[in-house]
Amino acid sequence: MKKSKLMILTRAYSRGIGFWQQFGLSDTKSIRAEQNPLRRLRRQLVNVLLMLLLLVALASVAVMLVINFLQIERIGAMLGINGLSVLTSSVLAALILFLLATYTAGSTLFKAADLKFLVTLPVRADTIFLSRILLHYRTNVIVYWALMLPSYIAVGIVHGLSVQLIVNGIILLLTGPVLPLSCSALFSRLFAKNKSRVGRYVELVAFGLLIVSLAVLQGLMTRWARTGFLDIDPTQILASLSTMADKAISWLPLSVLQTRMIVSEESAGMGPLVATILHLASAGIATFFILRIAATDYVSVLNFNVSTQQSVKKRKGSPGKIEKQRSMLSALITKEFAVINGHNAFMFELYAEAFVPIILIAVYSVGGLMTDISSAIAFISDLTLFPFIFCGILLAVASITMMSSTSISRETPLLDIIRSLPIPTKRHVQAKIAAHLLMFGTAFVFYTVIGMLLLPVGFMHIVWMLPLGATVMIISSCLGLAIDYMRPMYQWKLPQQAIKQNVNGIIGMVASIVVLGIFGGLAILLVQVLGLSVMLSGFILALLGALMTIPAWKVLLQVASGLYENI
Amino acid sequence: MIDIEAVTKRYSPNKRPAVDLLSLHVDSGEIFGFLGPNGAGKSTTIRMMVGLLRQDTGTIKVCGYDNIAQNVEMKRCIGYVPDEPLFYENMSGRKYLDFISDVFDIDLDTRIARIAKWAGRFSLIDALDDKISSYSRGMKQKLGVIAALIHDSRILVLDEPMVGLDPKSAFVLKEVMREFCNTGGTVFFSTHVMDVAERLCDTVGIINKGALIASGTFASLKESTGENQATLEQLFLELTDEEVETNDTHSRV
């Protein structure tokens, strides 16, 4: 049977990579091919454990969303608006999908490495473009589903399960993401043929917008929640919510149609069938025109991006100079940052992790929660363990990160360069830990000093906080690196896969949480049970941490030598 | 300089070895051309020689260092140019060469002089401060060659070095290879271009299906096959075809 070129192109992209491999898990076929039965069993067990870990993480987020949407749906019922949770989730899902998809649209649609080859094939440009849109859809659709499905469950619990909910729910899950994804394609297209700073940093713009949107949304929700919980006049709250809902309904006709597809509203005079038809027609027409504009001049955009001649930049002024000779270690640290700065996806993820406290402060300021947080801090600052709580929160920022646990995966396409150089394993590993400390250790020191100036922690505690912080970060980094050395993600086509879809990152974060939990438990034991002073306990923990770095370092060296020396 | 002794490498236990009981010896001051059809085992042999891959059996010694037990010391005396030029694309050419110099602990004055010398020779000096991501394939190939030369290695291992080079740079590279050998260094390179191998190499080795089927000087190869008027290309075709025929005969028997 003759296959359509569109399907051939779409399938070709994922040829050679199994479904589980794209998340850093072993492919079932490769496990079955393993000759050694013990090794096969171990790989199967590791895979099952990792899948369970992923499922638990997903389930916990889903339950949290369902509870939120359930509350929204019940409030909607009080206001006489059925399906308020679907309305909310459709707006949220469309917005977040658009921003997240814009963040990756350029690399999938216009700059992917395989486009260099595809553009030479006797295939229409429209077909190539459409195949990339399908890939774009496949990569991002999960975000939309993750946000929409909990609202369906909330509707099912409040209004009961119905054929309408199931059938139209599926239709909406499949068709709902198309318009936001098309908009992301159009947005990315606007900068696709621009090599200027704006063009190169369109993903940064999308990422910035995503952070700002999340901050504003979080701020609005927390402000709303605060009003809801603290204000004792429920009539006033309902009246204000009703006004907000009315405005949303008049401003967002497409989301209203999506809501009516799922939940019938007799007063609206529109049945689910009519809503479905209207939604499909309006979204379809809008998508058609948006994609037509986004596909304009596609071949010339591709040629522009694949042409190296056009991208050669001539530096103005004097040529760069080599100022000084560095040690091998500092050269390797520079290389670590060259890898991170080589892809926007790596930069955004890791630098954003380091700036989490600043983002949170911005969110809480927008949400007007800083006063409440200050009162909460004033309350817990009286606790004996407060310096440990303070240090623990900052250490969570500095060690629960993907910096080390995706370090080798990020580097795999270039691994042969570094492996062909005469560098002892010890230096490789030292450089990776040093890079972690440079990025997150610096942030930790900065936040600790600022926090001590603003909060009643007691500046003298810095003498144990800094060494304790350093040891905990080193242990976390060693564990994260060991995980990634054992099973690096060798094959990735988009940089996001090496970091966001890399299960090693999650395992590394879980390992760091366990380390923090152990130290937290020990702090409680020393201060609360044994009655030691905070200062002495801090020193004991720092010493214990220093001792724990020795086995962590040895294990890491052994694992790492498998990649560099035991070839 | 290079001693390969009965080396075997299998990627899968169910398939024939990629390299099968290969033995080779290359002396210092020699340009050794490693020839063979696609998939013959050239790149696998090279990857084992430079310490990127471990052989299943046999030993490899480069500059007297074992490729497994003395992996780091061995790499220190090799300048390796892979078949696919890969770099940290976010660095400029100069930064990359600076990075390589740091790894090999080359002092400041020496590295500045060597970068200027080699970048000038390969006409890359104007592009040295541009990001590597903006380089063409040929420019990346030149940068790879400069990176291999900058630390004054004793052995140059080049996997298909002429691919992507413009005629002038290919000529310069051939000159550099000869000069390198004249100063006591050894060049081990793989190529598909028979003309280059014939004119440049002191000795050649022909590998097919993982096994070395012929090795020696061009003259000795002609003598052993009795084809005194043949070109290297004709010898190569004859030897590799013979192998196919022999294998076919075996399978028929």
Chai-1 contact restraints between the chains, C-beta under 6 A:
chainA,res_idxA,chainB,res_idxB,connection_type,confidence,min_distance_angstrom,max_distance_angstrom,comment,restraint_id
A,T308,B,S136,contact,1.0,0.0,6.0,A-B,restraint_1
A,S311,B,S134,contact,1.0,0.0,6.0,A-B,restraint_2
A,V312,B,S134,contact,1.0,0.0,6.0,A-B,restraint_3
A,K313,B,D130,contact,1.0,0.0,6.0,A-B,restraint_4
A,K313,B,S134,contact,1.0,0.0,6.0,A-B,restraint_5
A,R315,B,D129,contact,1.0,0.0,6.0,A-B,restraint_6
A,P319,B,D129,contact,1.0,0.0,6.0,A-B,restraint_7
A,G320,B,R94,contact,1.0,0.0,6.0,A-B,restraint_8
A,G320,B,D129,contact,1.0,0.0,6.0,A-B,restraint_9
A,I322,B,D98,contact,1.0,0.0,6.0,A-B,restraint_10
A,I322,B,I112,contact,1.0,0.0,6.0,A-B,restraint_11
A,Q325,B,D107,contact,1.0,0.0,6.0,A-B,restraint_12
A,Q325,B,L108,contact,1.0,0.0,6.0,A-B,restraint_13
A,R326,B,D102,contact,1.0,0.0,6.0,A-B,restraint_14
A,M328,B,V103,contact,1.0,0.0,6.0,A-B,restraint_15
A,A331,B,F99,contact,1.0,0.0,6.0,A-B,restraint_16
A,A331,B,D102,contact,1.0,0.0,6.0,A-B,restraint_17
A,A331,B,V103,contact,1.0,0.0,6.0,A-B,restraint_18
A,A338,B,Y88,contact,1.0,0.0,6.0,A-B,restraint_19
A,A338,B,N90,contact,1.0,0.0,6.0,A-B,restraint_20
A,A338,B,M91,contact,1.0,0.0,6.0,A-B,restraint_21
A,N341,B,N90,contact,1.0,0.0,6.0,A-B,restraint_22
A,G342,B,N90,contact,1.0,0.0,6.0,A-B,restraint_23
A,L414,B,L86,contact,1.0,0.0,6.0,A-B,restraint_24
A,I417,B,L86,contact,1.0,0.0,6.0,A-B,restraint_25
A,R419,B,L52,contact,1.0,0.0,6.0,A-B,restraint_26
A,S420,B,V50,contact,1.0,0.0,6.0,A-B,restraint_27
A,S420,B,L52,contact,1.0,0.0,6.0,A-B,restraint_28
A,S420,B,Y80,contact,1.0,0.0,6.0,A-B,restraint_29
A,L421,B,V103,contact,1.0,0.0,6.0,A-B,restraint_30
A,P422,B,V72,contact,1.0,0.0,6.0,A-B,restraint_31
A,P422,B,K75,contact,1.0,0.0,6.0,A-B,restraint_32
A,P422,B,R76,contact,1.0,0.0,6.0,A-B,restraint_33
A,P424,B,V72,contact,1.0,0.0,6.0,A-B,restraint_34
A,E565,B,N71,contact,1.0,0.0,6.0,A-B,restraint_35
A,I567,B,L53,contact,1.0,0.0,6.0,A-B,restraint_36
A,I567,B,R54,contact,1.0,0.0,6.0,A-B,restraint_37
